[in-house]
Amino acid sequence: MADPVDFSTPDPTVRELLATHSNLSLDVRSGLMLDGVPLQAIADAVGTPCWVMSAETLRRRAAILLNAMKDAGLSISAHFAVKANDHLAVLEILARAGMGADVVSGGELLRARKAGIPASKIVFSGVGKTDAELRLAIEEGVSQINVESAEELEVLSGVAASLGSEIAVALRVNPDVDARTHAKITTGVAGNKFGIPYEEALDLYREAHALPGVKAVGYAVHIGSQILTMEPYRDAYRRVAELVRDTRAAGLPVSVVDCGGGIGINYRDEGAASPNAWAGAIRSELGDLDVRLAIEPGRWIAAPAGVLLASVVLRKAVRGGYPFIILDAAMNDLLRPALYEAWHGILPLSAHDAMLAPETASIVGPVCESGDTFAKTRELPPLQRGARVALLDTGAYGAVMSSTYNARPFAAQVLVDGGTWTVIRERQSIEYLWAHDIVPASVST
């Protein structure tokens, strides 16, 4: 499991977490710094909870990933998974770094276009594209649509034909390969809702060649997220390579293989997956197929670029047990711990707090759900009322999954770049929560 509930090793210390997060440092006076910018200063000015993203980390990690592919001799198109972080500033930074976009909705498609990503560098994935979304993708001229089922292929053919257009299509194959990740983020085993069963893919590819409005160009595969070892990738790519050869043997052309994404990071002490190893797996299994290759990374690029700042509202004593440290951030801000039992590092913003001897405590939010818990029995420096903390590695699947549950407004968002910081999304006002509510006259009279 990528996000296990129980661990056999001690929690990483403050020093160990800093050592594995090169964009963070601890200054004796200014406290925790992100790219040399004091996070206390941001919290003072903007308040908490507050998301903070590092532009330099986004650029650096995109470059590392792209260079790994280049060093492996791969000519590959990289499409950032917009579902990981859809802020326009993030998308524009990555577009300028050479990334396209992998989108799974019409809204994500339009966001990517707004950020300046050309339609020719956008791939449209997802299991439930509506007719309107398919029309939008065709009219925008996206690079390809990754089709997830025979039913979707039929609908897409009808939509494209009605527009007098033809759209490139890759069939997403479910290779029935266990990604060895959390059950809720695995996508490539039989029984998942994703993809076309491997045994049916060639017949459907043959059918696609006979349908109007679509041009079958190849296959796509995506087996999950937070993948830390290369064996699942190799197994999946080996099956796809076999499918490509069988398809060509049947007299059908194949020019594209979309390798998906899912490469994992080091949240705790599990170790991060290596982009070079991933590139090696792609090269060894798919490098001799003479196809255009694509990847769809998201988490590996964005997660380490972000932190969530929060303040301690209360320290609640528990007789005979460990204290609860109640933050002003909650599961409506950062859902991953409640949804996946995900582990996120937590560091005090104060250098003084960071140097204190650790205690065992549970870190929770104020939402009226028992699942509103960030950490159970975590070893942390003792945190008192008013102390501030940073929850680490929240740049992916953090702000983008937020809600306004319990009438809690969306938190502010900040971008650190070149030694300065800028608010890139204002904190939502309480009044905005009901600004678009409509009370019928029959209710108020």
C-alpha positions in Angstrom: 0.0 0.0 0.0 1.3 3.5 -0.8 -0.4 5.1 2.1 -0.4 2.5 5.0 -2.1 3.2 8.3 0.5 1.6 10.4 4.3 1.9 10.2 7.1 -0.2 11.6 9.6 2.6 11.6 9.7 5.7 13.8 8.3 8.9 12.4 10.9 11.0 10.6 12.4 13.8 12.8 12.4 17.5 12.0 16.0 17.1 10.8 15.1 14.1 8.7 12.2 15.8 7.0 14.3 18.8 6.2 16.9 16.6 4.7 14.4 15.0 2.3 12.9 18.4 1.3 15.6 20.4 -0.4 13.3 23.4 -1.0 12.8 23.8 2.8 15.2 25.1 5.4 15.1 26.2 9.0 16.5 29.6 9.9 17.1 30.3 13.6 15.3 33.6 13.4 12.9 33.4 10.6 11.9 29.8 11.1 10.8 27.5 8.3 11.6 28.8 4.9 10.4 27.7 1.4 13.0 28.7 -1.3 14.4 31.2 1.2 11.1 32.9 1.9 9.9 32.8 5.6 6.6 31.0 5.8 5.8 32.8 9.0 5.7 36.1 7.0 3.2 34.6 4.6 1.0 33.3 7.4 1.2 36.7 9.2 0.1 38.5 6.0 -2.4 36.1 4.6 -3.6 34.1 7.5 -4.1 30.3 7.8 -5.0 27.9 6.5 -3.0 28.8 3.4 -1.5 26.9 0.5 2.0 27.8 -0.6 3.5 26.6 -3.9 7.2 26.8 -5.0 7.5 27.9 -8.7 11.2 26.8 -8.7 10.4 23.3 -7.5 7.8 22.9 -10.3 10.4 24.0 -12.9 13.2 21.9 -11.4 11.2 18.7 -11.2 9.7 19.1 -14.6 13.2 19.5 -16.0 14.5 16.4 -14.1 11.7 14.3 -15.5 12.1 15.5 -19.1 15.9 15.2 -18.9 15.5 11.6 -17.6 13.5 10.7 -20.7 16.0 12.5 -23.0 19.0 10.8 -21.3 17.3 7.4 -22.0 17.2 8.3 -25.7 13.4 8.7 -25.7 11.6 11.2 -27.8 8.6 11.6 -25.6 5.7 14.1 -25.1 5.0 14.9 -21.5 1.5 15.9 -20.4 1.0 17.2 -16.8 -2.0 15.6 -15.1 -4.1 18.6 -14.5 -6.2 16.8 -11.9 -3.1 17.0 -9.6 -3.2 20.8 -9.5 -5.2 22.9 -11.8 -4.2 26.4 -10.8 -3.5 28.6 -13.9 -0.2 29.8 -12.5 1.0 26.2 -12.0 -0.2 25.2 -15.5 1.5 28.1 -17.1 4.8 27.5 -15.2 4.8 23.9 -16.4 3.8 24.8 -20.0 6.8 27.1 -20.1 8.9 24.2 -18.8 7.8 22.1 -21.8 4.8 20.3 -20.5 1.5 19.7 -22.2 -1.6 18.7 -20.3 -3.5 15.5 -19.6 -7.1 16.4 -18.8 -10.1 14.4 -17.6 -13.0 17.0 -18.0 -14.1 19.8 -20.1 -13.3 22.2 -17.3 -9.7 21.0 -17.1 -9.4 21.3 -20.9 -10.5 24.9 -20.8 -8.2 25.6 -17.9 -5.3 24.2 -19.8 -6.2 26.3 -22.8 -6.5 29.4 -20.6 -3.0 28.7 -19.3 -1.7 28.9 -22.8 -1.2 25.2 -23.5 -2.0 24.6 -27.1 -4.6 22.0 -28.0 -2.0 20.1 -29.9 -0.3 19.3 -26.6 -3.5 18.2 -24.7 -4.6 14.6 -24.3 -8.2 14.0 -23.0 -8.5 11.0 -20.7 -11.3 9.9 -18.3 -14.0 7.3 -18.1 -17.1 9.4 -18.4 -16.8 12.1 -21.0 -20.1 13.7 -21.9 -21.2 14.4 -25.4 -20.6 18.1 -24.8 -17.1 17.4 -23.5 -16.3 15.3 -26.6 -17.6 18.0 -28.9 -15.4 20.5 -27.0 -12.3 18.3 -27.4 -12.9 17.9 -31.1 -13.6 21.6 -31.7 -10.6 22.6 -29.8 -8.5 20.1 -31.7 -6.8 18.2 -28.9 -4.0 15.8 -29.8 -5.9 12.7 -29.0 -8.7 11.3 -26.9 -8.0 8.2 -24.8 -11.1 6.1 -25.1 -12.0 3.9 -22.1 -14.7 1.6 -23.5 -16.5 0.3 -26.6 -19.5 2.4 -25.6 -17.5 5.6 -25.4 -15.9 4.8 -28.8 -19.4 4.5 -30.4 -20.5 7.8 -28.9 -17.3 9.6 -29.9 -17.7 8.3 -33.5 -21.2 9.7 -33.7 -20.2 13.0 -32.2 -17.2 13.4 -34.5 -19.1 12.4 -37.6 -21.9 14.8 -36.8 -19.3 17.6 -36.8 -17.8 16.4 -40.0 -14.5 15.9 -38.2 -12.0 13.1 -37.5 -10.2 12.8 -34.1 -7.2 10.7 -33.1 -8.0 8.0 -30.7 -5.9 5.8 -28.4 -7.6 2.9 -26.7 -6.9 2.8 -23.0 -6.1 -0.8 -22.1 -6.6 -2.3 -18.7 -3.6 -4.7 -18.5 -4.7 -6.4 -15.2 -1.5 -5.4 -13.5 -1.3 -4.7 -9.8 0.5 -1.3 -9.3 1.1 -2.2 -5.6 -0.3 1.1 -4.4 -3.3 2.1 -2.4 -6.5 0.3 -3.4 -8.3 3.6 -4.0 -5.7 4.8 -6.5 -4.9 1.7 -8.4 -6.5 1.8 -11.9 -5.1 -1.1 -13.9 -6.4 -4.3 -12.5 -9.5 -6.3 -13.6 -12.5 -4.9 -11.7 -11.4 -1.3 -11.9 -13.7 1.0 -13.8 -10.8 2.1 -16.0 -9.9 1.0 -19.5 -10.7 -1.8 -21.9 -10.1 -5.4 -20.9 -6.8 -6.5 -22.5 -8.3 -9.4 -24.3 -10.9 -7.2 -26.0 -8.5 -4.4 -27.1 -7.4 -5.7 -30.5 -11.0 -6.5 -31.6 -12.1 -3.0 -30.5 -9.1 -1.4 -32.3 -10.1 -3.2 -35.5 -13.6 -1.9 -35.0 -12.4 1.6 -34.5 -10.7 1.5 -38.0 -14.1 0.9 -39.5 -15.9 3.7 -37.7 -16.4 7.2 -39.1 -15.0 10.3 -37.3 -12.3 8.5 -35.4 -8.7 7.5 -36.3 -7.2 4.8 -34.2 -3.6 5.7 -33.6 -2.5 3.5 -30.7 -2.9 2.4 -27.1 -2.8 4.1 -23.7 -2.2 2.5 -20.3 -2.3 3.9 -16.8 -2.1 1.5 -13.8 -2.4 3.8 -10.8 -0.8 6.5 -8.7 2.0 6.7 -6.2 3.9 3.8 -7.8 7.3 3.3 -6.2 8.8 0.3 -8.0 9.3 -0.4 -11.7 8.1 -3.9 -11.9 4.4 -3.0 -12.3 5.3 -0.5 -15.1 7.5 -3.2 -16.8 4.7 -5.7 -16.6 2.1 -3.3 -18.0 4.3 -2.0 -20.8 5.3 -5.5 -21.8 1.7 -6.4 -22.3 1.1 -3.2 -24.3 4.1 -4.0 -26.5 2.7 -7.4 -27.2 -0.6 -5.9 -28.1 1.1 -3.4 -30.5 2.9 -6.3 -32.2 -0.3 -8.3 -32.5 -2.2 -5.3 -33.9 0.4 -4.8 -36.5 0.4 -8.5 -37.4 -3.3 -8.1 -38.0 -2.5 -5.5 -40.6 -3.4 -2.4 -38.6 -1.1 0.6 -38.0 -0.1 1.7 -34.5 1.8 5.0 -34.1 1.2 6.0 -30.5 1.7 4.5 -27.0 0.7 6.6 -24.0 2.6 5.3 -21.0 0.4 7.0 -18.4 1.8 8.4 -15.2 1.7 7.6 -11.5 5.3 7.8 -10.5 5.5 8.2 -6.7 7.2 10.4 -4.2 8.7 10.1 -0.8 6.0 11.3 1.7 7.5 9.6 4.8 10.4 7.2 4.4 9.2 4.9 1.6 11.7 6.4 -0.9 10.7 8.1 -4.1 10.5 6.4 -7.5 13.3 7.4 -9.9 12.5 9.2 -13.1 15.6 7.6 -14.7 14.3 4.1 -13.7 10.9 4.9 -15.1 12.5 6.1 -18.4 14.5 2.9 -18.4 11.4 0.8 -18.0 9.8 2.6 -20.9 12.8 2.2 -23.1 13.4 -1.5 -22.3 9.8 -2.5 -23.0 8.6 0.0 -25.6 11.7 1.6 -27.1 11.9 -0.6 -30.1 8.3 -0.2 -31.3 8.8 2.8 -33.5 5.9 4.7 -31.9 5.4 8.2 -30.6 5.6 7.9 -26.8 3.8 10.0 -24.2 3.7 10.2 -20.4 1.2 11.8 -17.9 3.0 12.7 -14.7 1.3 14.8 -12.0 2.1 14.0 -8.3 5.9 13.6 -8.8 6.2 17.1 -10.2 3.6 19.0 -8.1 3.4 17.4 -4.7 6.8 18.4 -3.3 6.3 21.9 -4.5 3.5 22.7 -2.0 2.8 23.0 1.7 -0.4 23.8 3.6 0.1 26.3 6.5 -2.1 25.9 9.5 -2.4 27.3 13.1 -3.1 25.4 16.3 -6.6 26.4 17.5 -6.5 24.3 20.7 -4.4 21.7 22.5 -6.9 19.3 24.0 -5.6 17.1 26.9 -6.7 13.5 27.1 -6.6 11.9 30.6 -4.4 8.8 30.3 -3.8 9.3 26.6 -2.2 11.5 24.0 -3.3 15.1 23.4 -5.2 16.3 20.4 -3.7 19.2 18.5 -6.6 20.9 16.7 -5.6 22.9 13.7 -7.6 25.5 11.7 -7.0 23.4 8.6 -9.3 20.5 8.1 -10.3 17.6 5.8 -12.2 20.1 3.6 -8.9 21.7 2.9 -6.6 18.6 2.6 -8.7 15.5 2.0 -6.0 12.9 1.4 -5.5 11.7 5.0 -9.2 11.1 5.5 -9.7 9.6 2.0 -6.5 7.5 1.7 -5.1 7.3 5.2 -2.3 9.3 3.6 0.8 10.3 5.6 2.0 13.9 5.3 5.0 15.3 7.1 4.3 18.1 9.6 6.9 20.8 10.6 6.5 23.7 13.0 7.1 27.1 11.4 8.9 28.3 14.5 12.6 27.4 14.8 12.2 27.3 18.6 9.2 24.9 18.4 11.1 22.7 15.9 14.0 22.2 18.3 11.9 21.0 21.2 12.0 17.3 22.3 9.1 15.4 20.5 6.0 14.2 22.1 3.2 11.8 20.9 0.1 13.6 19.8 -2.8 13.3 17.3 -3.2 16.2 14.8 -6.8 16.8 13.8 -9.0 19.4 12.2 -12.2 21.2 13.5 -14.7 19.6 11.1 -17.4 17.5 12.6 -16.2 14.2 11.3 -14.0 11.6 13.2 -12.2 11.2 9.9 -11.0 14.8 10.1 -7.5 13.6 11.2 -4.2 14.4 9.8 -2.0 12.3 12.0 -2.6 9.7 14.7 -0.1 9.3 17.5 2.5 11.2 15.6 5.9 12.1 17.2 6.2 15.9 16.9 7.6 18.8 18.9 4.9 19.9 21.4 2.6 22.4 19.8 0.7 25.0 21.9 -2.2 27.2 21.0 -1.2 29.7 18.3 1.7 27.7 17.0 1.9 27.3 13.3 2.8 24.3 11.2 3.4 23.3 7.6 1.9 20.1 6.2 4.3 18.9 3.5 4.0 17.6 0.0 0.5 19.0 -0.6 1.1 20.5 -4.0 -0.7 17.6 -5.7 -4.3 16.6 -4.8 -4.4 19.2 -2.1 -6.1 22.5 -3.0 -7.7 20.9 -6.0 -9.7 18.5 -3.9 -10.8 21.1 -1.3 -14.5 21.7 -0.5 -16.5 24.1 1.6 -17.9 21.5 3.9 -19.1 22.9 7.3 -19.3 26.3 5.5 -15.6 26.6 5.5 -14.3 28.9 2.7 -11.6 27.9 0.4 -8.1 28.8 1.7 -5.9 31.4 0.2 -3.2 30.3 -2.3 0.3 31.8 -2.6 3.1 31.3 -5.1 6.8 31.7 -4.1 9.1 32.6 -7.0 12.5 34.3 -7.1 12.6 35.1 -3.4 9.2 36.8 -3.3 5.7 35.6 -2.8 2.4 36.5 -4.4 -1.2 35.7 -3.5 -2.5 33.7 -6.5 -6.0 33.1 -5.1 -7.6 35.2 -2.5 -9.2 33.6 0.6 -12.9 33.0 -0.2 -15.2 35.2 1.8 -17.9 33.7 4.0 -20.5 35.7 2.1 -19.4 34.1 -1.2 -20.6 30.7 0.2 -24.2 31.8 -0.2 -23.8 34.5 -2.9 -25.3 32.2 -5.5 -27.9 30.5 -3.4 -31.5 31.0 -4.6 -34.3 31.0 -2.1 -37.6 30.5 -4.0 -40.4 33.0 -3.3 -42.6 30.1 -2.1 -40.1 29.5 0.8 -39.8 33.2 1.9 -43.4 34.2 1.7 
